[in-house]
Amino acid sequence: MTEWQKTNWRNKPRVQMPEYTDAAALAKVEAQLSQYPPLVFAGEARRLKQHLGAAGRGEAFLLQGGDCAESFEQFSADAIRDTFKVMLQMAMVLTYGAKVPVVKVGRMAGQFAKPRSAPTEVVDGVELPSYRGDIINELEFTPEARIPNPAKMLQGYTQAAATLNLLRAFSTGGFADMSHVHAWTLGFTDEQDVQKYSEIADHIQDSIDFMTAAGITADTTHEFSSVEFYTSHESLLLEYEEALTRLDSTSGNWLAGSGHMIWIGDRTRQPDGAHVEFCRGVLNPIGLKCGPTTTAEDLKVLMSKLNPENEEGRLTLIARFGAGKAGEHLPRLVKAVKEEGAKVTWVCDPMHGNTIKSATGYKTRPFDSVLREVRDFFGVHQAEGTIPGGVHFEMTGLDVTECTGGVRAVTEEDLSDRYHTACDPRLNASQSLELAFLVAEELTNLRRDRKKRAAS
């Protein structure tokens, strides 16, 4: 793509981005970032693209999860470890259900910026610019805190680099040993309220015992003791993205060096806008959020722009409609993909369409609504004969009370106990693992149905 340059987006309409007041300070930060090493490498992005292509064919399954918006203040090694740990547990359960490898992608090491429904907010009659994530401004409701500060990009880079360093160590240093991961899962299923999942856990243990008896252990097999773990974030703050974009010497293509996978949000998917222009030119796998207002024609234009060569694994379509709405909106998009013969990976985001305001004033997401959208997503793909390639959750390994429901029954009155998110509510560790068991059931049922159809 020789005609594309990483600065092209600057000539396009921009939305959901800050207006920096100090141009000299911004230029200095961008120049500094452009000299820093990329956070990820082209070979890693290409490998993830291959895995996502397999998920699109039904030969793998994507688990994408992590924070709504990463926090500078709450950054810690323990928080990274706990989220990574829960994602490994979820992946093991999903592997059992899908009987294919699970591609693990964290919303980590770059998920610092957030789109907002309004450019300003009002508190007690005072109107200030909206908080847009720690890489842009601050949550504190003061005029000074809400001024976009370009120096925050440097702090974001440092935190992302430290996060990636720890994730790579966890992935290959023995923490991800399969037998250890399942021991954590058994701790969950031993509790009385969730014994209904113990049958799946027992089957997983039987498989591990068989492999151990056959001599396949962490000591003999690298795959038993390590995992591949990738990072992703919404490509929202394009000054940051451009500064970390590098030319890959092996292919001559541009790499967004900020993360393995980047995605375009439902609010920034304008075909002639800055975000689509930037993302179309990098070699990374690209995600595209598809909401209720996405038309078939919108999708066809965007697929043509973002994946003109129809490359497998290049484009992941992340459906986010809300409980009870997937049946109304998803079929027209599935049909549009079929009509174009497009190679995409379909993923369900059951979080963003299910945010409500509780009676106690907190934003929350009912667990039952999240689960319903997942089931609707699988149901549409089963009816259309297409492949449900993965799930995308906002979640944390911490014991927060932000989403209601689940086997441990977080109520609206409980929300204030441990409500720590700066933006949107996240599933806690227990709810995340419970959802993995329920998705595994859907995958098992889908696999059985396909076998029956093939045999008839």
Residue pairs with C-beta under 8 A, 6 or more apart in sequence:
1 253
1 254
1 281
4 254
4 280
4 281
5 281
6 242
6 245
6 254
6 278
6 281
7 242
8 277
8 278
8 281
9 238
9 242
9 274
9 275
9 277
9 278
10 274
12 272
12 273
12 274
12 277
13 270
13 272
13 273
13 274
14 238
14 273
14 274
14 275
15 267
15 268
15 270
15 273
15 274
15 275
16 115
16 116
16 132
16 236
16 265
16 267
16 268
17 236
17 237
17 238
17 274
18 132
18 136
18 137
18 148
18 237
19 148
20 26
20 148
20 150
20 239
21 147
21 148
22 150
25 150
25 151
26 150
26 239
28 150
29 150
29 151
29 153
29 154
29 243
30 150
30 153
30 239
30 242
30 243
32 154
33 153
33 154
33 157
33 240
33 243
33 244
34 243
34 244
36 157
36 244
37 257
38 244
38 246
38 255
38 257
38 258
39 109
39 110
39 157
39 160
39 161
39 164
39 231
39 244
39 257
39 258
39 259
40 164
40 231
40 255
40 257
40 258
40 259
40 260
41 255
41 257
42 248
42 250
42 251
42 253
42 255
42 283
43 250
44 230
44 260
45 255
45 260
45 261
45 283
45 284
45 285
46 283
47 228
48 103
48 105
48 230
48 260
48 261
48 285
48 313
49 284
49 285
49 311
49 312
49 313
49 314
50 313
51 60
51 62
51 101
51 103
51 228
51 313
52 60
52 62
52 103
52 261
52 285
52 312
52 313
52 316
52 345
52 389
53 311
53 312
53 313
53 343
53 345
54 60
54 100
54 101
54 103
54 313
55 61
55 62
55 103
55 313
55 345
55 387
55 389
55 390
56 312
56 313
56 316
56 343
56 344
56 345
56 346
56 387
56 389
57 312
57 387
58 100
58 387
58 389
59 100
59 101
60 100
60 101
60 102
60 103
60 389
61 94
61 95
61 98
61 100
61 101
61 102
61 103
61 389
61 390
61 443
62 102
62 103
62 105
62 316
62 345
62 347
62 389
62 390
62 391
62 392
63 87
63 90
63 91
63 94
63 102
63 103
63 104
63 105
63 390
63 391
63 436
64 105
64 106
64 107
64 232
64 347
64 390
64 391
64 392
64 393
65 83
65 87
65 90
65 105
65 106
65 107
65 391
65 392
65 393
65 394
65 395
65 432
66 83
66 87
66 106
66 107
66 108
66 111
66 394
66 395
66 396
67 83
67 107
67 108
67 111
67 394
67 396
67 421
67 426
68 107
68 111
68 114
68 394
68 421
68 422
68 423
68 424
68 425
68 426
69 111
69 112
69 113
69 114
69 133
69 134
69 421
69 422
69 423
69 424
70 108
70 109
70 110
70 111
70 112
70 134
70 159
70 163
71 134
71 422
72 134
72 152
72 155
72 156
72 159
73 134
74 420
75 159
75 163
77 166
79 396
79 397
79 398
80 108
80 163
80 166
80 167
80 170
81 166
81 170
81 175
81 397
82 396
82 397
82 398
82 429
83 106
83 108
83 395
83 396
83 397
83 398
84 106
84 167
84 170
84 175
84 229
84 397
85 175
85 181
85 184
85 397
86 395
86 396
86 397
86 429
86 432
86 433
87 104
87 106
87 229
88 104
88 176
88 181
88 184
88 227
89 181
89 184
89 185
89 188
89 433
89 436
90 432
90 433
90 435
90 436
91 102
91 104
91 227
91 436
92 102
92 178
92 181
92 182
92 185
92 204
93 185
93 200
93 204
93 433
93 436
93 437
93 440
94 102
94 436
94 439
94 440
94 443
95 101
95 102
96 200
96 203
96 204
96 207
96 440
97 200
97 439
97 440
97 441
97 442
97 443
97 444
97 447
98 440
98 443
98 447
99 447
103 228
103 230
103 390
104 227
104 228
104 229
104 230
105 229
105 230
105 231
105 232
105 260
105 261
106 167
106 229
106 230
106 231
106 232
107 232
107 233
107 394
108 163
108 167
108 231
108 232
108 233
109 159
109 160
109 161
109 163
109 164
109 167
109 231
109 233
109 259
110 156
110 160
110 231
110 232
110 233
110 258
110 259
111 232
111 233
111 234
112 133
112 134
112 135
112 136
112 156
112 159
112 160
112 233
112 237
113 132
113 133
113 135
113 136
113 233
113 234
113 236
113 237
113 240
114 131
114 132
114 133
114 234
114 236
114 423
115 132
115 234
115 236
115 265
115 267
115 268
116 130
116 131
116 132
118 130
119 129
119 130
120 127
120 128
120 129
120 130
121 127
121 128
121 130
121 131
123 141
126 141
128 141
128 142
128 143
128 146
129 137
129 146
129 147
129 148
130 146
131 137
131 138
131 139
131 146
131 422
131 423
132 148
133 236
133 237
133 422
133 423
134 152
134 155
134 156
134 422
135 152
135 153
135 155
135 156
135 237
135 240
136 148
136 149
136 152
136 237
137 145
137 146
137 147
137 148
137 149
137 152
138 145
138 146
138 149
139 145
139 422
150 239
153 237
153 239
153 240
153 243
156 240
157 240
157 244
160 231
160 258
160 259
163 231
164 231
167 229
167 231
168 229
169 175
170 176
170 229
171 226
171 227
171 228
171 229
172 226
174 218
174 225
176 225
176 226
176 227
177 218
177 224
177 225
178 208
178 218
178 224
178 225
179 208
179 212
179 217
179 218
182 201
182 204
182 205
182 208
185 201
185 204
185 433
186 201
186 205
188 194
188 197
188 430
188 433
189 195
189 197
189 198
189 201
190 198
193 407
193 408
194 407
194 434
194 437
197 434
197 437
200 437
200 440
211 217
211 224
216 224
217 224
218 224
218 225
230 260
230 261
231 259
231 260
231 261
232 259
232 260
232 261
232 262
232 263
232 287
233 258
233 259
233 262
233 263
234 262
234 263
234 264
234 265
235 241
235 256
235 258
235 262
235 263
235 264
235 275
235 278
235 279
236 265
236 268
236 275
238 274
238 275
238 278
240 258
241 256
241 258
241 262
241 278
242 278
244 256
244 257
244 258
245 254
245 255
245 256
245 257
245 282
246 254
246 255
246 257
247 253
247 254
247 255
248 254
248 255
248 283
251 283
253 282
253 283
254 281
254 282
254 283
255 282
255 283
255 284
256 262
256 279
256 282
256 284
259 284
260 284
260 285
261 284
261 285
261 286
261 287
261 316
262 279
262 282
262 284
262 286
262 287
263 286
263 287
263 288
263 289
263 316
263 318
264 275
264 276
264 279
264 286
264 287
264 288
264 289
264 306
265 275
265 289
266 289
266 290
266 291
266 293
266 294
266 320
266 352
268 274
268 275
268 276
269 275
269 276
269 288
269 289
269 294
269 298
269 302
270 276
271 298
271 301
271 302
271 305
276 302
276 305
276 306
279 286
279 306
280 286
280 305
280 306
285 313
285 314
285 315
285 316
286 306
286 307
286 314
286 315
286 316
287 315
287 316
287 317
287 318
287 347
288 302
288 306
288 315
288 316
288 317
288 318
289 318
289 320
289 349
289 352
290 299
290 317
290 318
290 319
290 320
290 333
291 320
291 321
291 329
291 352
291 353
292 321
292 322
292 325
292 328
292 329
292 353
294 329
294 333
295 332
296 332
296 333
296 335
296 336
297 336
299 317
299 333
299 336
299 337
300 336
300 339
300 340
303 315
303 337
303 340
303 342
303 344
304 340
306 314
306 315
307 314
307 315
307 342
307 343
307 344
310 341
310 342
310 343
311 343
312 343
313 345
314 343
315 342
315 343
315 344
315 345
316 344
316 345
316 346
316 347
316 389
316 390
317 333
317 337
317 344
317 345
317 346
317 347
318 347
318 348
318 349
318 392
319 326
319 329
319 330
319 333
319 346
319 347
319 348
319 349
319 377
320 348
320 349
320 350
320 351
320 352
320 353
321 328
321 329
321 330
321 353
321 373
322 353
322 354
322 369
322 373
323 350
323 353
323 354
323 368
323 369
323 370
323 372
323 373
323 376
324 372
324 373
324 376
325 353
325 373
325 376
326 348
326 373
326 376
326 377
326 379
326 380
327 376
327 379
327 380
330 376
330 377
330 380
331 380
331 383
331 384
334 346
334 380
334 381
334 384
334 386
335 384
337 344
337 386
338 384
338 386
345 387
345 389
345 390
346 381
346 386
346 387
346 388
346 389
346 390
347 389
347 390
347 391
347 392
348 373
348 374
348 377
348 378
348 388
348 390
348 391
348 392
349 391
349 392
349 393
350 369
350 370
350 371
350 372
350 373
350 374
350 377
350 391
350 393
351 365
351 370
351 392
351 393
351 394
351 424
351 427
352 394
352 424
353 373
354 365
354 366
354 369
354 370
354 373
355 363
355 364
355 365
355 424
355 425
356 363
356 364
356 365
356 366
357 363
357 364
358 364
358 404
358 412
358 415
359 412
360 412
360 413
360 415
360 416
362 402
362 412
362 415
362 416
362 419
362 425
363 424
363 425
364 402
364 403
364 404
364 412
364 415
364 425
365 402
365 403
365 404
365 424
365 425
365 427
366 403
366 404
366 405
367 403
367 404
367 405
367 406
367 410
367 427
367 431
367 434
367 435
368 405
370 403
370 427
370 435
371 435
371 438
374 391
374 435
374 438
374 439
374 442
375 442
377 388
378 388
378 442
378 446
381 387
381 388
382 446
382 449
388 446
391 439
393 427
393 432
393 435
394 424
394 425
394 426
394 427
395 426
395 427
395 428
395 429
395 431
395 432
396 426
396 427
396 428
396 429
396 432
397 429
397 432
398 418
398 420
398 428
398 429
399 418
399 428
399 429
399 430
400 418
400 419
400 420
400 421
400 426
400 428
401 410
401 414
401 415
401 416
401 417
401 418
401 419
401 428
402 415
402 418
402 419
402 420
402 421
402 425
402 426
402 427
402 428
403 410
403 425
403 426
403 427
403 428
403 431
404 410
404 411
404 412
404 414
404 415
405 431
406 427
406 428
406 430
406 431
406 434
407 430
407 434
408 430
408 431
410 428
410 431
419 425
427 435
